[in-house]
Amino acid sequence: MKSLRYIALILVVTGMTNCKKDFLQQEPYGNAIQASTFYNNAEEATGATTVCYKYIDYDDWWQTQWFKQVGGEAASDNEWIGVNGGQGTAVQAAHYTLNAENDRIEAHWIMLYKSIYLFNATIEGLQKSQVDPALVQRLSAELRFLRAFQYFELVRNWGAVPLITKTLSPTQNDYGRTSASDVLAFLKAELADAASLLPAKSVYSTSDKYRVSKGAAQALLAKVDLYAEDWTGALEQTNQIISSGEYTLEPTFGNIWQTNNYNGRESLFEIQFQWSTQFPNLGNVFPTTSMAPSEGGWGYFNPTSDLENAFLSEGDNVRLNWTIMRHNQPVAGDPAVPLFNANPSQEKSARFNRKIYIPRTERTPNGRFSKDHIYLRLADVYLMNAEAAAMLQQPQQALQSLRIVRSRVNLNTDMTLTGWNLINAVRKERRLELALEGDRLYDIRRWKDQAGQPVINSIMGANGSFVRYNTQVSTDPYEKTNNNEPQNKGASFIAGTHNLWPIPTKEVIASQGRITQNPGY
């Protein structure tokens, strides 16, 4: 059954469809796929769609996973880059000293549009096929979700971006940027339609649980609604997911991060990885890049003492232990490591990410692992529900959802919270529950304070709370003494500029100025 679950990855390697073979031989916007050469039957249509799942996170780690971690966490108050401040382009992004020539940002942009090209071409191929219309409709809905998934990544990183929903010729470049509000509106319509066409997760066989379900489309739609500040829409979608009965929270927080818990009871959508001796390069390399050198890793992305303090302030030891591994402390769930060696003289904070950690007895020889990246899960849905309700001044609904998440880790909830006290409690809970999963930067960018300003503006910058903590307040023995990575991370942040990433210079030039640069770069 597991081999069927990873058919997408196997197809990519073996070239079982013309779709993959032709695509890699062409430029991103080339007319690589000729629908007449495949989709003659249900097997070909399904196989071509399955291949496309690989392209939401593909090529080498530095082109996709690197940016998702730097963009989501290391450029926030949750993480340092680590490894003694190595990887200059990573430090530039995390410390806000980057420019539009940053190679990792450029690589991520290119990979996103390559995948969108493939999704567009496959959708067009399905529409021209002679396959059963009901199957075409479902497969097209899956692909539209994947395309929306990538456009959501684009819009929350760069704001206004080219919105391309059909294949283009290799020389066509007469497109400019579509406003962020219009891109979000497109995503809302696409995901709502996809949700109406997709089956529930329970309908899929065990081997197909990785496929996009109705709940996944609704959850991504709810997240888009939060970015669009459509609180009513987010509340409606999350209420439907919760009441569907399709998902339940894992009984213990640590269950979520077990390496064999694929597409579990709490998972709505996750990016699949599978290592095997037959296909050793298919596994997830991110645990290796983010594990400590003492555990065979590269040492990137060290959680901050500021994040640890957030857990401690709530008395939240359960999530702290399953989120952050600390020097000379046991590793949750791995009895083979009674005391963790974080190489404190070499690592910025002597802390590492437990959520991506691979226990010693489960490691493979080449540093790639069968560990999925959980992108949407039920606890996130409850917290989106709580946030939307709090913003709509529906405190009882917000508190009910907040309490469900906190109860799992044995934390009480003050059921009298209202107004901004409630909003801030929900926001703190998102930081604790979802720490190091890739949402933190985007949350503090989109949240507004009571003055209507992005929350990140008061966290980063020379006078930001995170910068002041590190430079004036912190007594952390590791961070304060290891200054190969500067202690004033975030001091270079400029409000109004660094709320978005720069458009890669090469894209601006190639478009002959039709794609304009973000302000300040």
N, C-alpha and C positions, 0 to 999 in steps of 0.2 A: 504493500500500500504506500509505503514511503517513497518508493521509486516513482510511482505515478504522481505523487504530490509534487515532485520536482521535475516533471516532464519539461517544463519551460526551460530550466537550466540545461537539461540534457539535449534538448533540441538545439539550443544555442551552440553548444560545443560540436555536435555531430553534423550540423548542417542539414537536418532532415527536411527543412522546408526551403523553397527558393527565396522566401521572404528574408531570412537572415543572410543567406549567401549574397544576394544582390545588394542588400542594404549596406553591408560593410565595404562593398567595392565602389560606393558612390559618395559624392559630397552630401552633406546634411540635407540640402534642399534639392538634390537630384531626383529625376523621375525614375527611381530605382525599381519600383515594384510594378509589374504588369499584371493586373488582376486576371488576365486571360490565361496565365501560366499556372494558376492554382485556384483554390476555392471551388473545385469542381464537385466536391462532395462535403458532407458534414465533417469528416475526419480532417480534411485539409483546412477547412474554415476554423475548426476548433484548434487545430495545431498551430496555425498562424497567429491566432489570438493568444494562445498560451505562451508562445515565444515572447510576445510583447511584454509580459509581466517582468521579464528579466530587465527590461530597459527603464524601469523606474529607479534602479540603482545598479549601475553596471560600469564596465571598464575598471580601471584600477582605483584603489581606495582614495587616492588623493584627488580624484576628479569628482567624486560624489560624497563618500562618507566623510572625508576631511572637511568639506565645506559645511555639511550638515552639523558636525560637531562644533567647528569653529563658529559658524554662523548662529547656531542655536544656543550654545552654552559658553564657549571660551571667550566670546566677545561680550559676555554678560558678567554679573557678579558671582556666578556659580563656579567658574573654572579658570585656572591658569593654563597656559600652553604646556608648561612643564619642560622636561629634558633640558634643564639649564638654559631655558630660553632659546632652544634650537629652532630650526625651521623658520628662517627670516620672514617668509611670506605669511606664515601663520601668525607670528608675533605682530606683524604689521596690521593684520585684521583685528586680532584680539585687543591690541593696544591703540587702535584707531590712528595709526600713522601710515596707512596704506594710500595708494593712488590707483588710478584707473588701469595701470599696467600690471596689477597683481595677477600672477599667472594662475593661481588657484581659483580666483573669482571668474576669470576668463574661461577656465576649463569647465567649471560648473555650468556656466551659461551655455556653452557649446553642447555639453552633454544633454542638457534639458531640451534644447531645440532639436537635437538629433532624434531624441526619443519621440518628441511631438510629431516630427516628420513621419516616423514609422507608424505611429498611431493613426495619423491622418490617412496615410496610404492604405493601411489595413482596413480601416473603416470604409474607405472608398471601394476597396476590393470586395468586401462583404456585400456592399450595396449592389455591386454588379454581378454577383454570383447567382447561381441557380439553386442555392441551398434553401432548405425549408425556411420560410420567412420568420417563423417563431424563433428559430435558432439564431438567425441573423440579427433579429431584434435584441436578443439577450446578449450575444457576443458584442454587438455594437455598444450596448449599454456598459459592458465591462470596459471596453476601450475608451469610451467617453469619460468614465471615471478616471482611468489612468491618465488621460490627457488633462483632465481637471486637476488631478493630483500634481502634475508637473507645473501647470499654470499657477496653482496656488503657491508653489515654491517660488516661482518667478515673481509674482506680484508682491509677496510679502518681503522679498529681498530687494527688489529694484523699483517697486511702484509701478508706474506706467511702463508697459512692455509691448512689443509687437504681438498682436493676437492673430495667429495664423491657424485657420481651421480647415485648410485644404492643402493638397500637395502643390508645390511651386516648382517651376523649372529651375535648372541650375543657375541661370543668369538673372532670375527675377529678384529684384531687391527694392521694389517700389513700395515698400511698406514702412510705416513709421511706428510710433508708440501709441498704444491705446490707453486711455486714462485708467488709473487704478480702479476707479468706481465702475467704469464700463467693463473691465475685466472681471471684477467681483460679481457684477450683475450677470455676465455670461456664465460664470461658474455656478451661480445660484440656479439659473434656469437649467443648465446641463445636468447638475446633480439631482435636482428635483425630478427631472424627466427620467434620469437613470434609475433613481430609487423606485419609481413607479413601474419599471420594467424588470427589475432584478429580483431573483428569488431570495427568500430568507436564508440565513446561514444554515438552518436545520434541514433545508431541502437538499443541500449538497451532500454528496457521498463523502466519506472520510478522506478519500484521496483528492477531493476537489475543494476542501475547506479553505484553501488559500485563495480561491476565486472571490471576486468582489460580490458582496451581498447587498441586499436592500439596506441593512443596518449600517454597513460601511459607508454607503453613499449618503445616508441621512446624517451620519456623524461628521463626515467631511463637510457636508452642507452646513451643519450647525456651526462648525469652526469658521467657515467662510462668513456666516451670519455675524459671528462675533467681530470679525475684522471690518465688516460693513456696518457695525453697530446696529444691526437689526435684531434687537433683543427679543422681540416677539417671535421672529422666525426661529431663532436659536432655541427658545423655550419650547416651541411647538415640536421641533424635530427631536430634541432630547427627550421630551415627554413620551413621544411615540416609541423611541428606542427602549426606554425604561419599561414602559407598559407592555411591550411586545412579548416579554418573557423569553426572548432569544438568548439573553446574556445574563450572567450572574457574576458577582465579584468572586475572585478566588478567596477561599476561606482564610488564608493567611497571606500576608504581603509577599513573603519570600517565595511562594509557589509561582508567582508570575515570572520569576527570573531563572527558573530551572531550565537547563538547556534542552530537556526533552519535552517541554510543555509547549508543543507547537499548536498554534491556532486554538488555544484553550478557551475555557468557558467565559473568560473576561475579554478575550481578544475580538475586536471587530475587523481589524485589517493589519496584517503584518507583512513585511518584506521577507521573502523566503530565502534561506541559504541552506545548502546541503554539501557537506564534505564527504567524499568517498575515495577509496583507493583507485577506483576507475576514473573518477573525475576530480583529482585533488585540488584543482584551482577554482572550484566552484564555491568553496566555503567562504564564510564571513571572516575577513582579515582584521576587522576593526577591534575585536578583543585583543589581538596581538599588539596593535599600535598603541592601545590604551592600557595595557597591563604593565606592571612594574618590571624593570630589567631583571630584578631578582627572581621574577616568575617567567622569564623568557620573553617579556614584552619590550616595547620601544620607549615607554615612559611618557607618552603624551597625555595631555588633558587631566591636570590635577585639580580635584575639587578644592575650593577655597575654605579657609577657616570661617569666613563670613557665612557660607552655606551651612557649615557644621553648627555654627552658633544659632542659626535659624531653627534647626532641629532641637538643639538643647533648650532654647527658650520656650519650646512647647512641651518639653519632657518627652520628646518623640524618639525613644531609643530604638523602636522596632524599625522604622524607616531609615533612621540614621545608619544602623548596622547593615542594612541591605542596600544602602545607597553609597556609603563611603567606607572604604577600607583604610584603616589608620595604622601608622607605624607602631609596632609592638603590641598590637591588638589582635584578637582572633579574627578570622575571616568567616563571616556568616555562611553556613552551609558547606564548609570545606574543613572537615576535621583534620585533613592532612597539613593544614597550616595553623597550628595553635598560636603562633605569634608571627604576624606579618612583617616582613622586612621591606620597607618602602624606600630604602637608600636615601635617607634624609639629607645626606651631604650633597646628593646629586639631583634631587627633585625639589621643586619649588615649595610644595606644601606637605610632602610626605603623606599624601592622601591619593587614593585611586578609586575609580568607579567600580563598585561592586556589581552593578546591574549588567555590565557586559563581561564580567569576569568568568573564566572557564575553570572549574575545579580541576585539580591536578590529574585526577584519575580519568578525566574525560578529554584530555588534550590530544590533538593529532600531531603527526610528525612535522608538518610543514607550516604550522601557524595559521591555518584557515580552519574554521569551525562550523559545525551545524548549529548555529545560534541565530534565530530570526531577530529582526528588528521590529519590535511591536510599535506600530505607528498610531493606531487608534485603539483605545481600550475603554472598558465601561467606567472606570473611576474618572477618566477624563470627561466622559459624557455627563456623569453626575456633577462634576465641577463646572462644566459649561452650563448645565441646567441651573446650578446655584448662582453663577455669575449673572446669567440673563435675568433670573428672578430678582436678584438683588438690585440690578439696574432698573428694573421695572417697579421697584418698591413693593415687592411681594415677599416680605421677610420670612413668612412661615414656609413657603415653598423652598426658598433658598436654604434655610436652616435645616429643613428635612434632608435635602440632598447632601448638604455639608456634613451633617451628623452621620449619615450612612458611610461616608468615606472615612471619617475620623474614628468611627467605632471599630472598624477593622483593626486598627492599630492601638486600640485601648485608650483613646483620647476622648475626654468629655467635650461637649460643645455648649457654649453659652447660648441658650435658646432665647435670650432677651435682646440679642444684637439687632440693630437696625441701622439704616442710613449708611454713612461712610464707614462706621465701625464694622458693619457687616460686609460691605464691599471689600474692605482691606483684609478682613479675616478670610474671605474666599480667595483673594489674591495670594495671601500667604500660603493657604492650603494648596493652591496650584503649584507654588514653588516647591513645597515639601513632597507632595505626592508624585509630581512629574519631574523632579530634579534629575538632570543629566540625560533626559530623554529627547532633548532638542527643541523645547518650546520656550525656554526662559527668555532669550533675547527678544523673540517675537512678541511675547506677552508684554514685556516692559516697554516695547516700542508702541504697541497699540493701545495700552491702558492710558487713560487720561487722569490727571490729578484733579483736585477740586477747583483749580484755576483753569482747567481745560488744556493743560500742557502734557505732552508725553511723559510718562513716569521715568523713562530712561534719562531724561534731561536732568533730573535731580539725583540720579544714582551715579551717572558718569559725568565727566568734565572735571576741571581743576578743583571745583568746590563740591563735587558730587559726594553723596554719603558713602559710597563704596571706596572712593579715593581717599576721603578723609579718614575712614576707618583704617585702611591699610597704612597710611603714612603718619597718622597722628594718634591712633587709639590702640591698634593691635599690638599684642605682646606675644603673638604666636612664635614659638621658638624656631620653627622651620622657615616660615615665610620671611621673617624679619632678618634672618641670617643668610639666606640664599638669595642674593640679589643679582644673579646672572640674568634672571628675568626681572625687569624693573618693578619695584614695589608700588609704583604709582600708576598701575594699569588703569587705563580709562581717562587719565588726565588730559589726553589730547583730543578727547571727544568734543565735537562742536555741534551744538544743537542746530537742527535745520540742515546739516550736511550729513552727519553720520547716522541719521535715522534711517537711511537707505544706503546700499552699497553702490559704488560707481558702476556705470555701464562700461564694459570693457572697451578700451580705446579702439581696438581693431574693429569692433562692431560699428562704432560710430563712423570710422573712416570708410569701411566697406559699404555702408549705407549712403555714402556721399552726404552725410549730415541729416538724412531723414530721421535717423535715430539720434536724438539729442542726449546730451550728458545730464546726469542729475546735478542739482545745484551744489556748488562748492568744490567740485572736483576738477 
